[in-house]
Amino acid sequence: MNTVQIDAGLRLDDRNAERFVDMMLDDLRSFTLKAMQKWRDECIGSTGMMNPKAQQRGTKRLIRALGSTCLSYKLDTGNRGRFRLMVLMYSVTDKNRLCIDLLKTWSEGGRHLDAKMRTVVTLSHHALVRLLQRAEVRSAMDFVGVLAHLTPGCGALVRAVGVADIPEGRVWPVPIRNNSGARVIPLAVNTPDEGVVITTVYKGVWKGDSPALDRLEELFQTPKQDPAELHGAFTLAARHFN
């Protein structure tokens, strides 16, 4: 990847930040298109995933093909060719937005593989500009690092949305740590057409909200998450932002 690099001493006003975001998105778009083509080629060649060991070997090849576009994955193995592979990855839209997508690859048996993809979370262009300014993003790969930090919180928000209706336009904080460990607060809304969209990013300290955000961060790392508890924690933290 021909990564754009921002000098540490450069002042990132909105105009400069927008210019660098566009260049980084072009960089990432080219990389993701090539990664998806490699993944398709591997799928065509991965017809012998008939048992758990073969499925684990095939999954390693598929994940290797996706490269850094893969943020996380989970494989459920089975016998007689049955398996399910869930991959969270990023992509770039034609509208210069960055997305976290769920790529599902599976087989119900035999040598035929099925696959489908859906967008889980979209980051608006404005949110990417604010990430550049507030999350110490200095290259396209820094964006990938931030997305990896963001993935658990976005997954938790999607689960919370599934357990109860969230009013349209209501803002929900998804606190994360930037690449040096400091907190920043992406703000998300649930839209009828695009689902969960991150619209902007605030600095890490906001109206004395640390205990509620601390609790959210703890829940993001909990292996077994209760959607109702997540919804309550998001609701409590969101009071400071609505």
Phi, psi and omega in degrees: 000129177276080191287131172290134179242136178254127178298137183299335182271356183284133177282120184264078170286175185302320183294314178296318182297317179298320180296315181290323177300315180300318179294320179293321178295321176299319179299312181292323181299313179299319181294317183291324178298318179292321180296319180293326177294320177297320180296317179299318179298320179293323178299320179298324181273352185262063182259359183253030183270066189267346181218167185306318181295317178294324178292322177294318177295316179296322179297319178301321179293317180296316181293322177298323179295324180286337178061221184285355175292339179279119179268324176193162178206161179217129181247127171252112184270166177196174180265165178057035175084003181272126176198167175218129178240120179250123182237129169264126184217171178248157175213168180242130181272168177293341180269019180058048172240156178252134184238149165257119185247152172255116178255115181252125176238132184206167173217137177270005181132152182084203187251007181268131178254140172247155180208146172208156183227142173220150179279130180265314182218139176245136175256120181293163178300320179297319178297322179294322176298315180292325175297319179301319184279330192242350182245018176059040176276123181235000179203168177299323180290334173295323175301318179298320177298318178295319179299322178297321176292327186281335187303312180299319180293320179293322176298319178295321179295319178298320177295320179295320178298325183288340185267342180201149178295136176250126182304137180298134179088350178289139184266136181234125179281141175233080186295137177222173173254137177282186188292347176253004175098357178277149182280138166230161188234091169296141179247129185243152172233152177261114184253152181290331185264321187250000182074220183281123180234127173274121189258333180200177181222126178261163173290165192288339180254125186213102171053042175063033187266010189304315181301318180293321179287325175301317181296319178300314181299323176297315181295326180301330184264002180281126183300314180253107186259133176270114182304323180294320177294320177299315180300318179295320180292319177296318180299316179297314180292330184287344182301330183280352188242002183237000000 
